[in-house]
Amino acid sequence: MAIVNVSGLSKVYNIAVKEDGLVATLKHFWHRQYRPIAAVKDISFEIESGEMVGFLGANGAGKTTTLKMLTGLVYPSSGKIQVAGYIPFRRDQGFLQKITLVMGQKQQLIWDLPAIDSLRMNAAVYDIPENVFKHRLGELTEMLSLEGKLSQAMRKLSLGERMKAELLAALLHQPQVLFLDEPTLGLDVNAQASVRKFLKEYNDRYGATILLTSHYMTDITALCKRVLLIHQGGLIYDGSLDSLHDSFAPYREVRVELGANYNVDAELSGFLGKYGQILHIDGQSVCFLVQREDLTRTVSQILAELEVLDLAVSEPAIEEVIGRVFSAGTVNN
């Protein structure tokens, strides 16, 4: 059953514009002119209860604006939204109890206070009984490995520990739907892995629905089987990561290590180009781009005709595939 329903959602901002110069400034002061900017354009999708969905797009594509409309912080220009049975922009108390929004570049816990003090204030805001608060606090503290950290001032915690504390605060009221905007932004590799592990465990334990944006593709590939791609405000793909990879990367990378008898640079123009598009050459190592349907034939030909010390076949990195999608601006499903 869908817990998030979005139909024909759009958001247009009217941006004030003016020309350079004093006269133009005076005119602008009395008679302002505006230019409409479409941040989100007629997007539609549904998310089932318990799903973890990646929401991808370049900077300025409309991801954060969409999340703000889904959480009721921004009023849509047109279209319909329903989250957990509520219309977000009405900001009903029941709706606020069921959702949370975590933005990696924003902080809700008070900088100079111990995290536990801010958490107690959050519990009061959400009217969480003391016994329930203690139980959830203990459970989340253990899941996030924050034992002994909550009594310290937020400013004394590491960046990774602060992010975990922010997640704890956002989940204290046990929301059904999590909107996460760059939750691992700026974290080191170990801290990113720790946050990903927690989100997976939280989803498994509570069946929470998660819509996640991230510039770290490892977050998406580790957590999300389904992705939404937004480009210049429009939704250009809604489907599985695997299907995206197959439809937009119909090729494989073949890396070949040639024997010392070859002078690769000198012989390149002679015959290596016939095996596929050459991506790069590094000493005796050559990387080809080969169409999937030609892969078996090409590999057999390389092994038969060349002195090969090593050969490896791999798929292009998902970052490269996503980059190709955004460059094209469309996906052929």
N, C-alpha and C positions, 0 to 999 in steps of 0.2 A: 504494500500500500504506500502510495506517495505521501511523503510528509512535507515536501517542498514542491509547490506548483507555481510555475512562472509562465505567463502567456502574453506575448506581444509587448514585452516590457521595454520601455524607452525612457531616456532622460535627456532633456535638452536644456542647456544653460544659456542664458542671454548674457553675453560678455560685452561690457562697455568698451568701445573703441574710439580712438581719437588720433588726429594727425599731430606731427611735431610742431612746436612753436607756441609762442605766447597767445597769439590770436586764436589758434585752435584750442588751446587750453581754456580760454575764456568762453568760447563757444560751447565747449564740452561741459563747462560748469553749469551753463543755463539750459542747454539743449543737448542732452546726451543721446548718442546713437549706440545701438546695440547690434551685435551680430550673434545669431544662434549657433551654438556648438553642440552637436549631438554626441554625448558621451557614451550612451548606450542606445542601440538601434534595434528595436523590434525583436528581442530575443525570447525564446520559449524553451523550457526544459522542465523535467520532473526528476526528483530524487527520492528514491525509496527509503523507507525507514531502515536505519542500520548501515546504509551505504557510506563508503568513503570515496569521495569524488575529488579529483584534482581540477582546479580552475586555472588555466594558463593563458597568458597573453603578455605581450611586450609592455614596457612602461607606457602608460597613457591609453592602454587598449580599452579600459572600462571595467577592470576587475574590481577595484576598490569601490567604485561608484555602485556597481551591482550589489556588492556585499552590504553597503550602507542602505540600499533600498530594501534588501532582504531582511535587515535588522530594524528597519523603521527609522533610521537616522536621516534618510533623504526621501522626499516625496517623489514618486515617479511622475513623469510627464504624461504617460499613457501606459496602458496594459494592466494586467492583473497579477497579484502575488498573494499566495496563501502559504503560510508556514505554520505547521503544527495545528492547523485548523483556524488560525488567526490571520487577520490582515495587518501586516507589520506596522504601517504608518499610524495606526490607531494607538499603538503602544499600550495595549491592555496589560493589566498586571499579570494575568494568566500567561500571556505571550512572553513577557519578560522573564517569567519563571522557567520557561521551556527552552530559551535560547541563550547563547553567549557569543560574544565577539571578542577575539583576541587579535590585536594588531602588533606585530613584532616591533614596530617603531614607536609605539605608544606605551605609556606606563600608567597603571591605575593604582598601584600600591605607593604609599607615601614614602618618599626618598629617605627622610631622616628618622622614620619610626621603624621599630622591629616589624617584620612581616606579620607576626602573630597579632599585633594590634590592629593592623589594617584588615586582617582576616576576620577578626571579631566584629569590626564595623560592617564588613560585608554580610556577616551572619545576621546582624541586627537589621540591615536593609532588607534582606530576603526573609526575615522573620523565621530563621532557622532555630528550632529549640536547642537548648544547651547540650542535651545528650546526643542529638543528631549531629550537631556541630562537631563534638568531640570525636564521634565515630568516623565521620567523613574526613575530618582533619587527619586523624591517625591513618586512615586508609590511603588517602592521597599522598600524605607525607612519605609513607613507606613506598608507594608506587613510584614516586618521583625522587627517591633517595635524598630527602631533605632533612633527615634526622639531625637535630642539633643546630640547624641553620635558621629556623624561623624566629629565634630570639635575638638575632643580630639585626642591626639597622640595614635596610635595603642597600644603602650606599656601600656597605662593607662586603656585600656578596659579589661573587664573580658574575660575569654577564650570563653564563649558563644557569647559575643558581637563581639569578633574578628572573630569567625567563620561566624557569620551573615554578617559581613562586607566583608569577603572574598567571600561569596555567592553573595552579592550585586555586587561586582566588576566583578565576573565571568559572571553575567547575565545582565550587563549594556548594552551590544550590542544585547540583546534579541535573544540568540541562539535557534535553533530548537532542537538541540540534546545536552543533558547534560550527561557527564560522571563523576560520583561522586565516588571517592575512599575514603571510610571511612570518610564521612563528619561530623559525630558526634563523632569522636574519641576523647576520653578524656573528653567529656562534661558530666555535671551532668544530672540527670534524667529530670529536668525541661527544661534545655537547649536542650536536645535531643528531647523532645516532641515539643518544639517550632520550631526547624528546620524541624521536620517531618510535622508539620502543615503547615509551609511555602511551603515546596516542593509539598504537596498535592494541596494547593491553587494555586501555580504557574502552576502546570500541568493542573488543571481544567481551569484556566483563559487563558492560552496561548497554550494549546494543545502540550506542549513540550514533547519530547521523553526522557526518563530518564533510564540510566543503572547505577545501584547503587550497590556498594559493601559495606558490613558492617559486623563487628563481633558482632553487637548488633542485635539479631534476631527480637527484637521489631520493629526496623526500617523496616525490610523486611516484616514482617507480617502486619504492619500498612499501607504500601505503595504499595506493589507488589503482584499482583495475580499470576504472573508467575515468575519462578526462573530458572536460569541456574546454574548447579553444575559442577565445574571443580575439578578434582582430579589428581594429578601428571601430570598436563599438558593436560589431556584429558577431553573432555566434557562427563560426565556420565549421565546427566539428563537435559532435557529441557521440562518443562511442568508446570502445576499449582501446587501451594503449597498444595491444597486440595488433588490432586491426589497423590502427593508424600507422604503425610501423610497416605492416605488410603492404598497405595501399600507397604509402608515400615514400617507401624505400625499396623499390623492386630490384635491388641489387645487393651484392655482398662485397666486402673488401677481402682481397686475396693478397696476403703478404708472402713474398718469396725471398729466401736467402740463397743467392747463387754462389757457385764455387769460385775459387780464386782465379780460374782460367778465364773468367769473363772480365772485360773492361766495360763495365756497364754504361758509362757515359758515352764511350765511343760506339758501342754497339746498339745503343738505344734506338736510333733512327732506322737501323737495319731491320729489326724484327720484333723487338719487345712490344711495340705498340699494337701488334696484331692480337695480343691476348686480352686486351681490354684498355679502358682509359687509365692512364698512369697518373696516380695521385701524387706520389713523391718518390724520390730515390735517395737512399742514405747508404753510401758505400756500396756494398754488394746486395743490399736489401732494396727490393722494389715492391711498391704497393699498387695493386690494380683495383679498379672498380669494374665488376663483372655483373651483368644482368643475371638474375636468379635462374631463368630458364636455360642460360648458357653455362651455368656454373660447373656441372659435371663434365661436360665436354671440354671446357677451357682448362680445368684442373688436370684432366687426363692428358691434354695436349702439352701443357707445361711440363709435367713429369716425364713425358715421352721425349720431348725435344730439348730440354735444358738440363744442365747439371744442377740439381736442386739439393741443397743441404738441409733446408727446413721450409715448410709451407704451412700456413695457418689461414683459416677462413673465419671471418667474423661479420657480424651485422654492424651497420653504422651506429654510432652512439645516438641515443634518443635525443640528445640536445641538437645534433645535426639534423635529425628528421624534423623536429619541431621548428628549427630555423628555416628549413626549406618550406614548411607549411606557411609560416608567417611571410616569407618572401613572396610566395605565390598568392597569398591572400585568400586561398580557397582549398577545399579538399574534395576530391571526387570520390564519393562513397559508392 
